[in-house]
Amino acid sequence: MRDALGAAQQRLAREIDSNWALPSKPIAADPWIVSSLLQKSIRRCETEIAQRAALTFFKLKGAAIWRRLMVIAFEDVGIGSVDALTSTVAAAGDSAWRKGHGGDLRLAVQLAGLLAEAPKDRSADYLCDARDHPMLADFWRAMEEASLESRLSRVRDQALSLPQRAVAALSTLGIGSRGDISRSTGVLEVLLTTFRELEVSEELVAATGIAAARTREKITAMVPLIWLAARQSEKRVCDCAVPPLVKADDVPLYALDKHTRLGREAIWRFACENDTVRACLARFVPASQRRSAAYVAAFYVDAAPIARRLMWDQSETLEAFGIERDLLNAGAFAEGIQPLLKAMRANLGHLNELRAQIVARAQNAAATIQLGRVGAP
């Protein structure tokens, strides 16, 4: 399977600039914020920030960056640039090749730049939890009880909606309670064979197989399905507005989202202290689920936006599907989804003020601890 990515390695080798200077300064933040920042800066096409985040991530977590970059390639780039996706997997999955082409650090930083500059399609993220949308609950139960061949027939069935075919693919992979791909032998290869029969490009099938095996992430299996759905679609790349870049010292505040401890603290304070957002949550979300709904809404307002987007005939429909699924599961009423997003968006400045306060407090605490270590006998 790796041999199929030889062309991708050759393309990447031509793009590597051995004389290019690495960023000189890492970002002063904890590993969770750095990991979040790497992904969000790639979404926003902020190349310099993405490369500094990659440098910092590598210094903090070493080889873990290869899994991280593969997940970002499938979740955020996808069919937006299949070349960028396959190049990422070709490098991330081959340590010997990396050693002969500039080494791990240089390649990680340059791949972060490649992904940042590529057009994006986040449809895989909207589909990978399709089974959780209320309208697909019955279909998911039917797939759980179906034979393997019946599931695969649904993957092949172009008369079904793309979310239904995604559910069939997920059921084929035996997604477990943790939401990752089953480690049972053969299930992944069966699905990859189906993709080949449907004439998905061999390079994309190979990249999917390597990334799925290395990461165990179900999102990897969504991209070939999306490629099939978009194959005959008219496509265009659009530059899209994203919320302004706001920093606290050196840290872009959009990195503080629901996936970081400091981000969750800031979002919940915002939900409690902002009158408009608090009133919207009170109106459209049960009390026990308001925290979860606030996290998800803030994510879609400030952490999910992409600056350079591939548009095709289902891209906006899938985005709406994914947002609706996540906010319904977080407890929001259907009629409250757009009002909640609007309230969050209109008051993003307040959220950033709270984030800045929390970042400053965390940095002061870290400095105090460091000072104590230096002064210790």
Disulfide bonds with the S-S distance in Angstrom:
none
